[in-house]
Amino acid sequence: MRAAADLLGSYQHVIHELSFITGSKGVFDVDVDGELLFSKHSTGRHADPGEVLELYEQTHAAGIARYGT
């Protein structure tokens, strides 16, 4: 899944736990370090490319450089 690659490629040095919780009919939630980041069930849609990474950066990555920079 692209969201996992985006998150771990950019913030593997600070993310301790990344979970994708699946449900019926393609529903999934993205949970980072015990906190819900994105929910297809709540939004009724799949995340756009780069959206999960952008949400993480807006809510968790203030002042944290991306991995390798």
C-alpha positions as CSV (number, residue, x, y, z in Angstrom):
1,M,0.0,0.0,0.0
2,R,1.3,3.4,-1.0
3,A,0.4,5.1,2.3
4,A,2.7,2.7,4.3
5,A,5.6,3.3,1.9
6,D,5.1,7.0,2.1
7,L,4.9,7.1,5.9
8,L,7.7,4.7,6.6
9,G,9.9,6.0,3.8
10,S,9.7,9.5,5.3
11,Y,9.3,9.0,9.0
12,Q,10.6,5.5,9.9
13,H,12.9,7.1,12.4
14,V,10.0,8.4,14.6
15,I,7.0,6.0,13.9
16,H,7.0,3.2,16.4
17,E,3.8,1.4,15.2
18,L,1.9,1.6,12.0
19,S,-1.4,-0.4,11.6
20,F,-3.8,-0.8,8.8
21,I,-7.1,-2.1,10.2
22,T,-9.2,-3.7,7.5
23,G,-13.0,-4.2,7.4
24,S,-15.6,-5.3,5.0
25,K,-16.1,-3.8,1.5
26,G,-12.6,-2.4,1.4
27,V,-12.9,-0.3,4.5
28,F,-9.6,0.4,6.3
29,D,-8.2,2.7,9.0
30,V,-4.7,3.9,9.2
31,D,-3.4,4.0,12.8
32,V,0.0,5.5,13.7
33,D,1.4,5.1,17.1
34,G,-2.0,4.3,18.5
35,E,-3.8,7.2,17.0
36,L,-6.3,7.1,14.1
37,L,-4.9,9.0,11.2
38,F,-7.2,8.2,8.3
39,S,-10.5,6.2,8.1
40,K,-12.1,5.1,4.9
41,H,-15.2,4.2,7.0
42,S,-15.5,7.8,8.3
43,T,-14.7,9.5,5.0
44,G,-16.5,7.1,2.7
45,R,-13.6,7.1,0.3
46,H,-10.1,5.9,-0.3
47,A,-7.2,8.3,0.5
48,D,-5.8,10.3,-2.4
49,P,-2.2,9.6,-3.3
50,G,0.0,11.3,-0.7
51,E,-3.0,12.2,1.5
52,V,-2.1,10.0,4.4
53,L,1.5,11.3,4.5
54,E,0.2,14.9,4.3
55,L,-2.1,14.2,7.3
56,Y,0.7,12.8,9.3
57,E,2.9,15.8,8.5
58,Q,0.2,18.2,9.5
59,T,-0.6,16.5,12.8
60,H,2.6,14.8,14.0
61,A,5.7,16.0,12.1
62,A,6.1,19.6,13.1
63,G,9.8,20.3,13.4
64,I,10.7,16.7,12.4
65,A,12.9,16.3,9.3
66,R,12.0,13.5,6.8
67,Y,14.3,10.4,7.1
68,G,17.6,10.8,5.4
69,T,17.5,14.6,5.1
